[in-house]
Amino acid sequence: MMAQGIFVALLVSIAWIIVQNALMHWRPAENRFSAMLTGYVLSLPFVWITYRFLPARDAGIESPLLGLFHAYFFHLLVFLCYGECFYHVERSVTLRLLVELLGHNSLQAIQSRYNVEGMIRERLEVLRDRGFVEPVDDSWRLRSKGAVLARVTVILSRLSGVALQHERIVPSN
């Protein structure tokens, strides 16, 4: 039953991820996390339907409810993993650079496609709109919400042993 539950979770998760990506290419959502969460919630009944109507393998002594538990639990784990990948791959500068290197191999070609000053300005405007920062004269200041998030990020990074972005930069010799 556990194997059947995992199989059902994979089947439903793969179907949901394919539909999610197709819809995002067809009509991108403004809030991608909300769209992803909505898709996951809408996929939940399909876990039960698929589990219920999929021919049962050798049940042995395990309860069918245990298999259904495994189906929902593994589906949740796939959602969390996909969420991490979907949310970070979409915004990862490093992965975006790797994709850019598929088509261009010179630094000048890549730099010509990106306006770093414009990207920083746009990101600051998003942070301002969401209440994390505010402009003060010619600089930016963290609001309480932004300061809390920054402190939590530093604390969690230190606790987990993950270096912050500026700490990962290797100086060139």
C-alpha positions, 0 to 999 in steps of 0.5 A: 500500500505504501508503494501504491500511495507513493505511485499515486502521489507521483502520478498526481504530482506530475500531472499537476506540475505539467498543468501548472507550467502550461498555465503559467506559460499560457497566462502568467500569474502575478503572484506565482506562489498563490497560483502554485498553492491554488493548483496544489489545493485543487490537486488534492481531491485527485489524490483520493480519486486516483488512489481509490480507482487505481487497481490495488496491488497486493494489500498484504496486512497494511491498511488501505488508509495507510496507503492513502496517508502515504499518497497525501504525505508524499504529494505534500513533499513533492509540492514542497520540493517543487515549490522550492525549485519553482520559486527559487529557479524562477528568481535565481541569478546563477541559474539564469546566467547558466541559461544565458551561457547556452546562447552567449559565451562572452561577458559583454554579450550577457552584460548587454542584455541586463541593466544591473542598475535597472534591476536593482531599482526595480527590486527596490520598488517592489520592496517599497510597494510591499512595505519592506523599505522606504526612500529617504533622500538619496538612499533607502531605509529598512522599515520595521517589516524589512528589518525583521526579515533581514535579521531573521535571514541573517540568523537562519543563515548562521544557524544553518551554516549557509553563507549569504550571497555577498559572503560567497563571492570569491575574490579574483587573484 
